[in-house]
Each structure stands twice: as C-alpha cells, then as structure tokens.
Amino acid sequence: MFKKAERKQARLRLALAGPSGSGKTYSALQMAKGLGSKIAVIDTEHGSASLYADAADFDVMELHAPYTPERYVEAIQAAESAGYDVLIIDSYSHEWTGPGGCLEINDETAKARFKGNTWSAWSETTPRHRKLTDKILTSPLHIICTMRSKTETVQGEGKKIVKLGLKSEQRDGTDYEFTVVLDLTHDGHYAVASKDRTRLFQHPELVTPETGTKLLAWLNDGRSQEQQAEDAVNEAISKIPMVETMHELQSVYAATYRQAQEYPELLAKLNTAKDKRKAELTQPEEKTA
C-alpha cells in the first residue's frame, strides 16, 4: 500500500573525500564532535588519526593489512558493542584499493578459481564488499567515511590526456550509498557537497563541530520509529472492528504487526483488538426460535 511519505529520524551516513593533505581526518573529527560525545576511529592510515588527539577526545583502533571487508565489519561491530555515538572509518578506500582489499582479493580469486577471468571473479568478491556496505547502512552509529581521491583522466583527441576531475578510490557508485558526500579542497580545506540529501550545504564551508550539530538537528527532525508505529497501531485498531472476514482481519493485522513488534505495549494493544474481533467473527450465530 502507498502512504504519505515522512522523513524518519536517521543516523548519519557521510563521506569525506579528498586528495592527500586536504584535511579529511581532521574534518571528520571536528564534525564528529558535534554529533556525539563518544567518538571512535578505525584508523587504517598507520596511526595518523592519533596525531589529532589534542583536537578531539576519541578512541582509536588501528587496522592494518589485510584490509578485507570482513575485518572492517568486525571493527564496526566492536564499536557498536562498546556503545559509541559516532564512528569514523579512516580510510574506507583501503577496503577497495589497499593490500588485501577488494581489488586484490578479486585478482587472487580470478587466478585461483576462474582461470584468470577477473570479471567472473566479481561474483564472489562483490557479495563480500556488499556485506560491508550493508553494515555501514544499517549500523545504529553515526558513520563518517573518509575516502582518498585522485585525478581521473581520459585520452582525448590526438592522444591528449584530459582531466575529468577527482574520483574517489572506492567502488563506482559508492557515493549513492551516502546521505551526504563532501569533497574537500586542498587549498583552504573547504568542503563542497557533491551529493546532499539534507540540502544544508549550499556553499563551500569549513567543517567545524557546528557542521555536526546542524546535521544532528536535521537527522533528529523526523518522526521516530516508535511514533510511526503508534500511529500505525491506532489506525489499525480503528479499522479492525469494521472488518467482515477473517481474511480482512489478518490483512490489517499483518500490515501493522512488523512495526509494532518491537514495542510490547503497542503490540499488546494491537493483539487485544485483533483477538476481540476474531472472537466476534468466529462466534456461532444464535439460533432463532
């Protein structure tokens, strides 16, 4: 069934992309300070995040090669279990281009299982990468991923090399997974939005704790899942007394059960209404004299 669209409360999924020296790590930490008080960093840059220990209060896990998707997933799970508010993955690029990352995994898989056919090998590599993507998208933490950028070029007329701009070192299409993608400039460390579902980044700006604060306000502006579940249960309870068959009753109940099941009080209200109408529908008709 179609229903009116509503923006829900959400967790941040943001990417900071830029060349070396553009300020990705520092900017991520500044933004994180505005998002929450407990900050964790997965550092694949050989301890570079710790150089900013005087700029923010955070805990760090240094992740070394091999940079497999599974090791990233384990690190994210560890951050979740420890109760952090914000997780910075610095850098997400290593999972793709680093030693033991997906490009290397695919080459090795092609040699071992597909007679050197790297195209066929993606049938095994892609699901592994996808599990990490899904983990990032479904985590209860606010997540900021830094990604290295490099200049993308093509060969034009007369074999002339034409620069197309900067391209993130990650799988093509990765930008689509994030709510916001900010490209950092080398000169001035300004952030320019190349993707922005929040519509908060209309002009280049320096990333500060206030950047995180305004993002948090936007994220919290939607209706909570519990509020949406309560509305759905109340609507179902209003419909249940009017259903005429058990099939209709089951349809109304099933459409709301998934939203209510995480909230015992709401589920109890839904079950009470359902059981009452079920008893009425299954009650034998009184015989007339």
C-alpha positions as CSV (number, residue, x, y, z in Angstrom):
1,M,0.0,0.0,0.0
2,F,1.1,3.5,-0.8
3,K,1.1,6.1,2.0
4,K,2.2,9.7,2.6
5,A,6.0,10.0,2.7
6,E,7.5,11.0,6.0
7,R,11.1,11.7,6.9
8,K,12.2,9.4,9.8
9,Q,14.8,10.1,12.4
10,A,18.0,8.7,11.0
11,R,21.7,8.1,11.6
12,L,24.3,9.9,9.6
13,R,26.0,8.3,6.6
14,L,28.5,10.8,5.3
15,A,31.6,10.5,3.1
16,L,34.5,13.0,3.2
17,A,36.6,12.7,0.0
18,G,39.7,14.5,-0.9
19,P,43.4,14.1,-2.0
20,S,46.2,13.7,0.5
21,G,46.6,16.8,2.7
22,S,43.0,18.0,2.2
23,G,42.1,17.6,5.8
24,K,39.9,14.5,5.8
25,T,40.8,13.1,9.2
26,Y,40.8,16.5,11.0
27,S,37.5,17.5,9.4
28,A,35.9,14.2,10.3
29,L,36.9,14.6,13.9
30,Q,35.6,18.1,14.0
31,M,32.2,17.1,12.6
32,A,32.0,14.1,15.0
33,K,32.3,16.4,18.0
34,G,29.0,18.0,17.0
35,L,27.3,14.6,16.5
36,G,28.0,12.9,19.8
37,S,30.3,12.7,22.9
38,K,31.6,9.2,22.4
39,I,33.8,9.0,19.2
40,A,35.6,6.0,17.8
41,V,38.0,5.9,14.8
42,I,39.0,3.0,12.7
43,D,42.5,4.1,11.6
44,T,44.0,2.4,8.5
45,E,46.4,5.3,8.0
46,H,49.2,3.9,10.3
47,G,48.3,6.0,13.3
48,S,47.7,9.3,11.6
49,A,44.4,9.9,13.4
50,S,46.2,9.9,16.8
51,L,48.1,13.0,15.6
52,Y,44.9,14.9,16.3
53,A,44.4,13.6,19.8
54,D,44.7,17.2,21.1
55,A,41.9,18.4,18.7
56,A,39.2,15.9,19.8
57,D,38.5,13.3,22.5
58,F,38.2,9.9,20.8
59,D,39.3,6.2,21.0
60,V,41.1,4.6,18.1
61,M,41.5,1.1,16.7
62,E,44.5,0.8,14.3
63,L,43.6,-1.6,11.5
64,H,46.4,-3.0,9.4
65,A,46.5,-5.1,6.2
66,P,44.9,-7.2,5.0
67,Y,42.1,-4.7,4.6
68,T,39.3,-7.3,3.9
69,P,35.6,-6.3,4.1
70,E,35.2,-8.8,6.9
71,R,37.8,-7.0,9.1
72,Y,36.0,-3.7,8.6
73,V,32.7,-5.4,9.6
74,E,34.3,-6.8,12.8
75,A,35.6,-3.4,13.7
76,I,32.2,-1.7,13.2
77,Q,30.6,-4.4,15.4
78,A,33.2,-3.8,18.1
79,A,32.3,0.0,18.0
80,E,28.6,-0.8,18.3
81,S,29.2,-3.2,21.2
82,A,31.3,-0.5,23.0
83,G,28.4,2.0,22.9
84,Y,30.0,4.8,20.8
85,D,27.9,7.5,19.3
86,V,30.0,8.2,16.2
87,L,32.3,6.1,14.2
88,I,34.9,7.4,11.7
89,I,36.3,5.0,9.2
90,D,39.6,6.5,8.1
91,S,40.0,5.3,5.4
92,Y,37.3,3.5,3.6
93,S,39.4,3.5,0.5
94,H,41.8,0.8,1.8
95,E,39.0,-1.8,1.7
96,W,38.9,-1.3,-2.0
97,T,42.4,-0.4,-3.2
98,G,44.6,-1.4,-0.2
99,P,46.6,-4.6,0.4
100,G,44.2,-7.4,0.9
101,G,41.3,-5.1,-0.3
102,C,38.7,-6.0,-2.8
103,L,40.7,-5.3,-6.0
104,E,43.5,-7.6,-4.7
105,I,41.0,-10.2,-3.5
106,N,39.4,-10.2,-6.9
107,D,42.7,-10.7,-8.7
108,E,43.6,-13.6,-6.4
109,T,40.2,-15.2,-6.7
110,A,40.4,-14.9,-10.5
111,K,43.7,-16.7,-10.6
112,A,42.7,-19.4,-8.2
113,R,39.1,-20.2,-9.3
114,F,38.3,-18.5,-12.6
115,K,41.3,-19.2,-14.8
116,G,42.4,-15.5,-14.6
117,N,38.9,-14.2,-15.5
118,T,38.6,-11.2,-13.2
119,W,35.1,-10.4,-14.5
120,S,33.8,-13.7,-13.3
121,A,35.6,-13.4,-10.0
122,W,33.4,-10.5,-9.1
123,S,30.6,-12.9,-8.5
124,E,32.4,-13.9,-5.3
125,T,34.1,-10.5,-4.4
126,T,31.0,-8.3,-4.8
127,P,28.9,-10.1,-2.1
128,R,31.8,-9.7,0.4
129,H,32.0,-5.9,-0.3
130,R,28.2,-5.7,-0.2
131,K,28.1,-7.1,3.3
132,L,30.3,-4.2,4.5
133,T,28.2,-1.7,2.7
134,D,25.1,-3.1,4.3
135,K,26.7,-3.0,7.7
136,I,27.5,0.7,7.3
137,L,24.0,1.4,6.1
138,T,22.3,-0.5,9.0
139,S,24.5,0.4,11.9
140,P,23.0,2.3,14.8
141,L,26.0,4.6,14.9
142,H,26.6,7.8,13.0
143,I,29.2,6.9,10.5
144,I,31.7,9.1,8.7
145,C,33.8,7.5,6.0
146,T,36.9,9.2,4.6
147,M,37.9,8.3,1.0
148,R,41.0,9.2,-0.9
149,S,40.6,11.0,-4.2
150,K,42.8,11.0,-7.3
151,T,42.6,12.9,-10.6
152,E,40.6,10.9,-13.2
153,T,41.8,11.3,-16.8
154,V,40.9,10.1,-20.2
155,Q,42.6,10.2,-23.6
156,G,41.2,12.8,-25.9
157,E,41.8,13.7,-29.5
158,G,45.4,13.4,-30.6
159,K,46.1,11.2,-27.6
160,K,45.9,14.3,-25.4
161,I,45.2,13.5,-21.8
162,V,42.1,15.3,-20.5
163,K,41.5,15.7,-16.7
164,L,37.9,15.0,-15.7
165,G,38.3,15.9,-12.1
166,L,38.7,14.0,-8.8
167,K,37.4,10.4,-8.3
168,S,37.1,8.6,-5.0
169,E,39.1,5.5,-4.5
170,Q,36.2,3.2,-3.9
171,R,33.8,1.1,-6.0
172,D,32.0,3.0,-8.7
173,G,28.6,4.1,-7.4
174,T,29.7,4.2,-3.7
175,D,28.6,7.8,-3.5
176,Y,25.0,6.8,-3.9
177,E,25.0,4.9,-0.6
178,F,25.6,8.1,1.5
179,T,23.3,10.8,2.6
180,V,26.0,13.4,2.1
181,V,29.2,13.4,0.2
182,L,31.6,16.3,0.8
183,D,34.7,16.9,-1.4
184,L,37.5,18.7,0.5
185,T,39.7,21.1,-1.4
186,H,43.5,21.0,-0.9
187,D,43.6,24.8,-0.7
188,G,41.8,26.1,2.3
189,H,40.3,22.7,3.2
190,Y,36.8,23.8,2.2
191,A,34.0,21.2,1.9
192,V,31.9,21.2,-1.3
193,A,28.9,19.0,-1.5
194,S,28.8,16.7,-4.5
195,K,25.7,14.9,-3.0
196,D,23.5,16.4,-0.3
197,R,20.1,14.9,0.6
198,T,20.0,17.3,3.6
199,R,20.1,20.5,1.5
200,L,22.3,22.0,4.2
201,F,25.4,22.6,2.2
202,Q,24.6,25.2,-0.4
203,H,28.0,26.8,-0.4
204,P,31.6,25.8,0.3
205,E,32.4,25.8,4.0
206,L,35.0,24.8,6.6
207,V,34.0,21.7,8.6
208,T,33.6,22.5,12.3
209,P,31.8,21.0,15.3
210,E,28.8,23.2,14.3
211,T,28.7,21.3,11.0
212,G,28.0,18.1,13.0
213,T,25.5,20.0,15.2
214,K,23.4,21.1,12.3
215,L,23.5,17.7,10.7
216,L,22.3,16.1,14.0
217,A,19.4,18.6,14.2
218,W,18.4,17.6,10.7
219,L,18.7,13.9,11.4
220,N,16.5,14.2,14.6
221,D,13.8,16.3,12.9
222,G,12.0,13.3,11.5
223,R,9.3,11.3,13.4
224,S,10.8,8.5,15.5
225,Q,10.1,4.9,14.6
226,E,8.1,4.5,17.8
227,Q,5.9,7.4,16.9
228,Q,5.3,5.9,13.5
229,A,4.5,2.5,15.0
230,E,2.0,4.1,17.4
231,D,0.2,5.9,14.6
232,A,0.0,2.6,12.6
233,V,-1.4,0.7,15.6
234,N,-4.0,3.3,16.3
235,E,-5.1,3.3,12.6
236,A,-5.3,-0.5,12.6
237,I,-7.3,-0.5,15.8
238,S,-9.8,1.9,14.2
239,K,-10.2,-0.4,11.2
240,I,-10.3,-3.8,13.0
241,P,-13.9,-3.5,14.3
242,M,-15.2,-2.9,10.8
243,V,-13.6,-5.9,9.0
244,E,-16.1,-8.5,7.9
245,T,-14.0,-11.6,7.4
246,M,-11.0,-13.4,9.0
247,H,-9.0,-12.7,5.8
248,E,-9.6,-9.0,6.1
249,L,-8.7,-9.2,9.8
250,Q,-5.4,-11.0,9.1
251,S,-4.5,-8.4,6.4
252,V,-5.0,-5.4,8.7
253,Y,-3.1,-7.2,11.5
254,A,-0.2,-8.3,9.3
255,A,0.3,-4.9,7.8
256,T,0.8,-3.4,11.3
257,Y,2.5,-6.2,13.2
258,R,6.0,-5.6,11.8
259,Q,6.0,-2.0,13.1
260,A,4.5,-2.9,16.4
261,Q,6.5,-6.0,17.3
262,E,9.5,-4.0,18.8
263,Y,7.2,-2.2,21.2
264,P,5.4,-4.5,23.7
265,E,2.7,-2.1,24.8
266,L,1.7,-1.3,21.3
267,L,1.8,-4.9,20.3
268,A,-0.4,-5.8,23.2
269,K,-3.0,-3.2,22.2
270,L,-3.0,-4.5,18.6
271,N,-3.4,-8.1,19.8
272,T,-6.2,-7.2,22.1
273,A,-8.2,-5.5,19.3
274,K,-7.4,-8.4,16.9
275,D,-8.4,-11.1,19.4
276,K,-11.7,-9.3,20.2
277,R,-12.7,-9.1,16.6
278,K,-11.6,-12.6,15.9
279,A,-13.9,-13.9,18.7
280,E,-16.8,-11.9,17.2
281,L,-16.2,-13.3,13.7
282,T,-15.9,-16.9,14.9
283,Q,-18.8,-16.8,17.4
284,P,-21.6,-19.1,16.2
285,E,-24.8,-17.3,15.2
286,E,-27.7,-17.6,17.8
287,K,-30.4,-19.9,16.6
288,T,-33.8,-18.3,16.2
289,A,-36.9,-19.9,17.6
